[in-house]
Amino acid sequence: MKHCVTLFLLFSLLIVALKACKCGSLSPKESYSNAQWVTRAKILRRQSKKIDGMGYIEYKVNHIDVFKNKRKPRKLPDEITTLASSAACGFPSLGIGKEYLLSGRFVEGDVLRMYACEQIIVKIKDGKPLDVVLEWNEVPNDLRKKLNSGNV
């Protein structure tokens, strides 16, 4: 019986690992190029929503700097949605009052949507990424300069 329980638990862990969010490793330049919008945003509010039966988080944000907007001259909406599960490549727990470097795409017209695989990620000395989403105070100065110049 113990053997069956152990096998069941191992199989369950394998399924969870296979369903986890996995992203290819893109350079900041590739991520910036693929994004339809890139912003430095302060998180003001977080709200759970259901869209077509799926769980989402909608963040109310203040765009401090907009580095890219494929829908110019229209300004970016003050709401950004993401899937409610990190396993589904969403960001369910961004901190209220914190500033982040965020990027993503437009869906359903002008709705801003972000996924883990669309974020601009930088590597530290050992080659590992700092994080899936960067708090603004973690963004290196050289990347800040490139974002401000539009030449990432």
C-alpha positions as CSV (number, residue, x, y, z in Angstrom):
1,M,0.0,0.0,0.0
2,K,2.8,2.4,0.9
3,H,4.4,1.7,-2.5
4,C,1.1,2.7,-4.3
5,V,0.8,5.9,-2.3
6,T,4.4,6.8,-3.0
7,L,3.9,6.2,-6.8
8,F,0.7,8.2,-6.7
9,L,2.5,11.1,-5.0
10,L,5.4,11.0,-7.5
11,F,3.0,10.8,-10.4
12,S,1.1,13.8,-9.0
13,L,4.3,15.8,-8.7
14,L,5.3,15.0,-12.3
15,I,1.9,16.2,-13.5
16,V,2.3,19.5,-11.6
17,A,5.9,19.9,-13.0
18,L,4.7,19.3,-16.5
19,K,1.8,21.8,-16.1
20,A,4.0,24.5,-14.6
21,C,4.7,27.7,-16.5
22,K,7.8,27.3,-18.7
23,C,9.4,30.0,-20.8
24,G,12.2,30.1,-23.2
25,S,15.1,32.3,-22.4
26,L,14.9,35.5,-24.3
27,S,17.2,38.5,-24.1
28,P,15.9,41.8,-22.9
29,K,16.1,43.0,-26.5
30,E,14.0,40.1,-27.8
31,S,11.4,40.5,-25.0
32,Y,11.1,44.2,-25.6
33,S,10.8,43.7,-29.4
34,N,8.0,41.1,-28.9
35,A,6.1,43.2,-26.4
36,Q,3.2,45.5,-27.6
37,W,3.5,47.6,-24.5
38,V,6.2,48.2,-21.8
39,T,5.7,50.3,-18.7
40,R,7.0,51.2,-15.3
41,A,3.8,50.9,-13.2
42,K,2.9,51.3,-9.6
43,I,0.3,48.8,-8.4
44,L,-2.7,50.6,-6.8
45,R,-5.3,47.8,-6.4
46,R,-5.7,44.1,-7.0
47,Q,-9.1,42.4,-7.9
48,S,-10.0,38.8,-8.7
49,K,-12.2,38.3,-11.9
50,K,-13.6,35.5,-13.9
51,I,-13.4,35.9,-17.7
52,D,-14.9,33.1,-19.8
53,G,-14.8,30.9,-16.7
54,M,-11.1,31.4,-16.1
55,G,-9.6,33.1,-13.0
56,Y,-7.8,36.4,-13.6
57,I,-6.3,39.1,-11.5
58,E,-6.9,42.7,-12.6
59,Y,-4.4,45.3,-11.3
60,K,-5.3,48.9,-11.2
61,V,-2.0,50.7,-12.0
62,N,-0.5,54.1,-12.3
63,H,1.8,54.2,-15.4
64,I,4.9,56.2,-14.3
65,D,6.8,55.8,-17.5
66,V,5.5,54.2,-20.8
67,F,8.5,52.9,-22.8
68,K,6.5,51.2,-25.6
69,N,2.9,51.5,-26.7
70,K,1.9,50.0,-30.1
71,R,-1.4,51.8,-29.8
72,K,-0.1,55.3,-29.8
73,P,-1.4,58.0,-29.6
74,R,-3.9,56.3,-27.3
75,K,-2.6,56.1,-23.7
76,L,-2.4,52.8,-22.0
77,P,-5.4,51.8,-19.9
78,D,-5.0,51.9,-16.1
79,E,-5.9,48.2,-15.7
80,I,-3.7,45.2,-16.5
81,T,-5.0,41.6,-16.4
82,T,-3.1,38.4,-15.8
83,L,-4.0,34.8,-15.1
84,A,-4.7,34.1,-11.5
85,S,-2.2,31.2,-11.3
86,S,1.6,31.4,-11.5
87,A,1.5,27.8,-12.9
88,A,-0.5,29.3,-15.8
89,C,2.2,32.0,-16.3
90,G,0.2,34.7,-14.4
91,F,1.2,37.1,-11.7
92,P,-1.3,36.6,-8.9
93,S,0.7,38.4,-6.1
94,L,2.2,41.7,-7.3
95,G,2.6,44.0,-4.2
96,I,0.2,46.9,-3.7
97,G,2.2,50.1,-3.7
98,K,5.2,48.6,-5.4
99,E,6.6,49.6,-8.8
100,Y,7.4,47.1,-11.5
101,L,8.8,46.9,-15.0
102,L,5.9,45.2,-16.9
103,S,5.3,44.2,-20.5
104,G,2.7,42.3,-22.5
105,R,0.2,42.5,-25.3
106,F,-3.2,43.9,-26.1
107,V,-6.2,41.5,-26.2
108,E,-9.9,42.1,-27.0
109,G,-9.2,45.6,-28.2
110,D,-7.3,47.7,-25.7
111,V,-7.2,45.3,-22.7
112,L,-3.6,45.0,-21.3
113,R,-2.6,41.4,-20.6
114,M,0.7,40.1,-19.2
115,Y,2.2,36.7,-18.9
116,A,5.4,35.5,-17.3
117,C,7.0,34.6,-20.7
118,E,6.6,38.1,-22.0
119,Q,8.5,39.9,-19.3
120,I,11.8,41.6,-19.7
121,I,14.2,39.6,-17.6
122,V,17.9,40.4,-16.9
123,K,20.5,37.9,-15.9
124,I,22.9,38.3,-12.9
125,K,26.5,37.3,-12.9
126,D,26.0,33.5,-12.6
127,G,23.6,33.6,-15.6
128,K,20.4,33.1,-13.6
129,P,17.5,35.5,-14.0
130,L,16.9,38.0,-11.2
131,D,13.2,37.3,-11.2
132,V,10.3,36.6,-13.5
133,V,9.0,40.2,-13.0
134,L,11.3,43.0,-12.0
135,E,10.6,45.4,-9.2
136,W,11.7,48.8,-10.6
137,N,14.4,49.1,-8.0
138,E,15.9,45.9,-9.4
139,V,16.1,47.1,-13.0
140,P,19.8,47.7,-13.8
141,N,20.9,51.3,-14.7
142,D,22.0,50.2,-18.2
143,L,18.6,48.7,-18.9
144,R,16.9,51.9,-17.6
145,K,18.9,54.0,-20.0
146,K,18.0,51.7,-22.9
147,L,14.3,51.8,-22.0
148,N,14.4,55.6,-21.8
149,S,16.1,55.8,-25.2
150,G,13.8,53.2,-26.8
151,N,16.9,51.3,-27.9
152,V,16.8,48.1,-25.8
